Structures are given as C-alpha cells and as structure tokens.
C-alpha cells in the first residue's frame, strides 16, 4: 500500500463511492480495503467528508469572530477540526452566547432589561447582570428623551 492515507484527497474518492466497491477503490488508490470501508461508514454517518482538505486561508480569518460549530456548519467539516486549528493559532474560543451578546449589547440601557430579554430569548437576570458588568446604567422610563 504505497499511498500515505493522510495525503489522500478524499474529496476525489468519496464521489466514486457511489459507483464502486470498497475493494475496487482500494486497488485504484493503493490503500487497504478496510480504510475505504471506514471512510464510507463515517461519511454516511456524519454527512461530512472525513479528513477533507480544508482551505485554511479562507477559514483562518473567520476563526476569530465565529463559533466553532457555526464555521463547521458553514464549511461542512467537523467542529473539532476548527477547535484544533484555533488552539494551534492561539485564538480564544468564541461561543454562541458571546455572539448573541454582540447583538444584544447595543440595546442595553436603551430599553428595559426585561424587554431586551424577551426580544432575544434570554433570562432577564442575565441581561441585567451583563448590563451592570459593562457599567451601563439602567433604562429610565421617566427620562424625557425616552419613549
């Protein structure tokens, strides 16, 4: 078996799986039949291309501002690939909650914590805590500039 399995371009092999047996593909690419069998099983189970070649030049700039799961879904790869890359690049993890706060933060202090919580599907106490932690004053209904 001459080919290095890690260097195989599975994006070429996977489409061929529809019309060829594992044995045929193994001979075609000089790899063990069990390797093809396992890749076929993984692909059918996850719907993702196993060990796909990832275009990190396209993905790297997005890692800083997006969650692993969001990027995995967008690029059709497993989120652990992005976790490993994030660790290698020493980039802090971005959670879905962090992303949600970026949407909510501009509203803090401009409407009641309760209204903001309802609008974004958060608990009112979490919104209040976030507002206070950012040093934003509570929304004042009596202020003439408000509603």
KEKE-3310 file (N, C-alpha, C; in steps of 0.2 Angstrom, whole numbers, plus 5000, padded with zeros to 4 digits):
npx = (5004:5005:5002:5001:4990:4985:4988:4980:4967:4952:4941:4940:4939:4927:4915:4916:4913:4900:4898:4907:4915:4921:4933:4937:4940:4950:4960:4962:4967:4977:4977:4971:4957:4949:4951:4944:4932:4929:4930:4919:4908:4910:4907:4894:4888:4890:4888:4898:4913:4926:4941:4943:4951:4955:4952:4962:4966:4955:4947:4954:4954:4941:4940:4942:4931:4919:4909:4915:4906:4897:4906:4910:4898:4895:4906:4905:4912:4920:4917:4928:4939:4941:4942:4954:4962:4960:4966:4980:4983:4982:4970:4957:4942:4926:4910:4893:4885:4893:4892:4879:4878:4885:4875:4865:4871:4871:4858:4857:4853:4845:4833:4821:4828:4820:4812:4822:4827:4816:4815:4827:4827:4833:4836:4830:4837:4850:4852:4852:4863:4873:4872:4875:4888:4895:4895:4884:4870:4854:4839:4829:4813:4806:4814:4815:4819:4817:4805)
npy = (4994:5009:5023:5037:5038:5050:5059:5057:5063:5064:5070:5067:5054:5050:5054:5044:5033:5030:5023:5012:4998:4995:4987:4989:5003:5003:4996:5005:5016:5012:5008:5001:4990:4990:5003:5011:5006:5011:5025:5026:5023:5032:5044:5042:5042:5054:5064:5072:5076:5065:5069:5080:5090:5106:5123:5133:5145:5153:5150:5153:5168:5170:5163:5170:5178:5170:5156:5139:5128:5135:5139:5126:5121:5130:5127:5113:5104:5095:5101:5099:5100:5113:5118:5112:5119:5132:5131:5129:5141:5149:5156:5163:5155:5157:5158:5153:5161:5172:5177:5181:5190:5201:5205:5209:5219:5233:5237:5238:5247:5255:5251:5242:5229:5218:5219:5218:5205:5197:5200:5194:5181:5178:5176:5188:5191:5188:5197:5209:5207:5207:5220:5228:5223:5229:5242:5249:5261:5258:5257:5271:5275:5287:5297:5311:5310:5297:5285)
npz = (5000:4994:4995:5006:5019:5025:5016:5005:4994:4999:4995:4981:4981:4988:4980:4971:4978:4976:4965:4965:4972:4989:4988:4974:4975:4984:4977:4966:4972:4980:4993:5009:5010:5021:5025:5016:5018:5031:5030:5021:5030:5040:5032:5028:5040:5046:5036:5032:5024:5028:5035:5025:5014:5020:5017:5024:5022:5018:5029:5041:5044:5048:5060:5072:5075:5075:5080:5083:5080:5071:5061:5057:5052:5041:5033:5031:5039:5052:5069:5078:5070:5068:5081:5085:5076:5080:5093:5089:5083:5093:5097:5105:5111:5103:5109:5105:5114:5117:5104:5103:5113:5107:5098:5107:5116:5111:5114:5127:5141:5134:5133:5143:5154:5155:5143:5133:5136:5133:5119:5114:5119:5131:5149:5161:5172:5168:5158:5165:5173:5164:5158:5170:5172:5161:5165:5161:5163:5171:5161:5160:5162:5164:5159:5149:5136:5132:5126)
capx = (5000:5010:5000:5000:4982:4984:4989:4974:4962:4946:4935:4940:4937:4920:4910:4917:4910:4893:4898:4912:4915:4927:4938:4939:4943:4956:4965:4963:4971:4983:4976:4968:4950:4946:4952:4939:4926:4928:4928:4912:4904:4910:4904:4886:4885:4890:4886:4903:4918:4931:4948:4943:4956:4951:4955:4963:4967:4949:4944:4958:4952:4934:4940:4942:4924:4914:4910:4917:4900:4895:4910:4909:4892:4896:4911:4904:4918:4918:4919:4934:4945:4941:4945:4962:4966:4960:4972:4986:4984:4981:4964:4952:4936:4920:4904:4887:4882:4897:4890:4872:4879:4886:4869:4861:4875:4869:4852:4857:4852:4841:4826:4821:4831:4815:4810:4828:4827:4811:4816:4832:4826:4837:4833:4830:4843:4856:4853:4853:4870:4878:4872:4879:4896:4898:4894:4878:4865:4848:4835:4825:4807:4804:4818:4811:4822:4814:4798)
capy = (5000:5014:5030:5039:5039:5057:5063:5056:5068:5060:5073:5064:5047:5050:5054:5037:5028:5029:5018:5007:4994:4997:4983:4992:5009:5001:4994:5011:5021:5008:5008:4995:4990:4992:5011:5014:5004:5015:5031:5026:5022:5039:5049:5041:5043:5061:5068:5076:5072:5064:5072:5084:5096:5112:5129:5137:5153:5155:5149:5157:5175:5169:5159:5175:5181:5165:5150:5133:5125:5139:5138:5119:5120:5133:5124:5106:5100:5093:5107:5098:5102:5121:5118:5111:5125:5138:5130:5130:5148:5153:5161:5162:5152:5161:5154:5156:5166:5178:5180:5183:5197:5206:5208:5212:5224:5239:5238:5238:5254:5259:5248:5238:5223:5213:5219:5215:5198:5194:5200:5190:5174:5177:5177:5195:5192:5188:5204:5214:5206:5209:5227:5230:5221:5233:5248:5253:5262:5255:5261:5276:5276:5294:5302:5314:5308:5290:5284)
capz = (5000:4993:4997:5013:5019:5027:5010:5000:4994:5000:4991:4975:4982:4991:4975:4967:4982:4974:4959:4965:4979:4993:4985:4968:4976:4987:4972:4962:4976:4983:5001:5012:5009:5027:5026:5012:5022:5037:5027:5018:5035:5043:5028:5028:5047:5048:5031:5031:5021:5033:5033:5019:5013:5022:5014:5030:5020:5018:5035:5047:5046:5051:5067:5077:5076:5074:5084:5080:5077:5066:5055:5054:5048:5035:5028:5031:5042:5060:5073:5081:5066:5070:5088:5084:5072:5085:5098:5086:5081:5100:5096:5110:5108:5103:5110:5103:5119:5115:5098:5105:5117:5102:5096:5112:5119:5109:5116:5134:5144:5129:5134:5150:5154:5153:5136:5129:5137:5129:5112:5112:5122:5137:5156:5162:5177:5164:5154:5170:5175:5158:5158:5176:5171:5156:5168:5158:5168:5169:5157:5164:5158:5166:5156:5143:5129:5131:5124)
cpx = (5004:5008:4999:4993:4981:4984:4984:4969:4955:4940:4935:4937:4930:4915:4911:4914:4903:4893:4903:4912:4921:4934:4941:4943:4950:4962:4967:4967:4977:4982:4972:4960:4946:4946:4946:4932:4924:4927:4921:4907:4904:4906:4896:4884:4885:4888:4892:4909:4924:4938:4948:4948:4952:4955:4956:4964:4961:4946:4947:4955:4945:4934:4939:4935:4918:4915:4912:4912:4897:4899:4910:4903:4892:4901:4911:4910:4916:4921:4926:4940:4946:4944:4952:4965:4966:4966:4978:4988:4983:4976:4959:4945:4930:4914:4898:4884:4886:4894:4883:4873:4881:4880:4865:4864:4872:4862:4852:4857:4847:4834:4827:4825:4826:4813:4816:4828:4822:4812:4822:4832:4831:4833:4835:4836:4850:4858:4855:4861:4875:4878:4876:4887:4899:4897:4889:4873:4858:4843:4830:4819:4805:4809:4815:4813:4819:4807:4793)
cpy = (5006:5021:5031:5041:5046:5061:5062:5061:5064:5064:5071:5057:5046:5049:5047:5032:5025:5023:5012:5004:4996:4993:4987:4999:5008:5000:5001:5015:5018:5009:5002:4996:4992:5000:5014:5012:5009:5022:5032:5026:5029:5044:5048:5043:5051:5066:5073:5072:5071:5066:5076:5089:5102:5118:5133:5144:5156:5155:5153:5164:5175:5166:5164:5177:5176:5159:5144:5129:5129:5139:5131:5118:5124:5130:5116:5102:5099:5099:5105:5100:5110:5122:5117:5117:5131:5137:5131:5137:5152:5158:5159:5159:5157:5157:5157:5161:5172:5181:5184:5190:5202:5209:5212:5219:5231:5242:5240:5246:5258:5257:5244:5232:5217:5213:5216:5208:5194:5194:5195:5183:5173:5178:5185:5196:5192:5194:5209:5213:5208:5217:5230:5229:5226:5240:5253:5254:5259:5260:5265:5278:5284:5299:5304:5312:5301:5290:5289)
cpz = (5000:4996:5004:5014:5021:5021:5004:5000:4993:4996:4984:4976:4984:4985:4971:4971:4980:4969:4960:4972:4982:4990:4979:4970:4980:4982:4968:4966:4980:4991:5003:5011:5015:5028:5022:5015:5027:5035:5024:5024:5039:5039:5028:5035:5049:5042:5029:5028:5026:5030:5026:5019:5015:5019:5020:5028:5020:5025:5041:5049:5049:5058:5073:5080:5076:5078:5080:5076:5071:5060:5052:5050:5041:5030:5028:5033:5049:5064:5077:5077:5067:5077:5088:5081:5077:5090:5095:5085:5088:5100:5101:5107:5108:5104:5106:5107:5118:5109:5099:5109:5112:5099:5101:5115:5117:5111:5124:5136:5139:5129:5141:5149:5152:5146:5131:5130:5133:5122:5110:5115:5128:5143:5158:5167:5173:5160:5159:5172:5170:5158:5164:5175:5166:5159:5164:5163:5166:5165:5161:5160:5159:5162:5150:5136:5127:5129:5127)
residu = (UNK:UNK:UNK:UNK:UNK:UNK:UNK:UNK:UNK:UNK:UNK:UNK:UNK:UNK:UNK:UNK:UNK:UNK:UNK:UNK:UNK:UNK:UNK:UNK:UNK:UNK:UNK:UNK:UNK:UNK:UNK:UNK:UNK:UNK:UNK:UNK:UNK:UNK:UNK:UNK:UNK:UNK:UNK:UNK:UNK:UNK:UNK:UNK:UNK:UNK:UNK:UNK:UNK:UNK:UNK:UNK:UNK:UNK:UNK:UNK:UNK:UNK:UNK:UNK:UNK:UNK:UNK:UNK:UNK:UNK:UNK:UNK:UNK:UNK:UNK:UNK:UNK:UNK:UNK:UNK:UNK:UNK:UNK:UNK:UNK:UNK:UNK:UNK:UNK:UNK:UNK:UNK:UNK:UNK:UNK:UNK:UNK:UNK:UNK:UNK:UNK:UNK:UNK:UNK:UNK:UNK:UNK:UNK:UNK:UNK:UNK:UNK:UNK:UNK:UNK:UNK:UNK:UNK:UNK:UNK:UNK:UNK:UNK:UNK:UNK:UNK:UNK:UNK:UNK:UNK:UNK:UNK:UNK:UNK:UNK:UNK:UNK:UNK:UNK:UNK:UNK:UNK:UNK:UNK:UNK:UNK:UNK)
# end
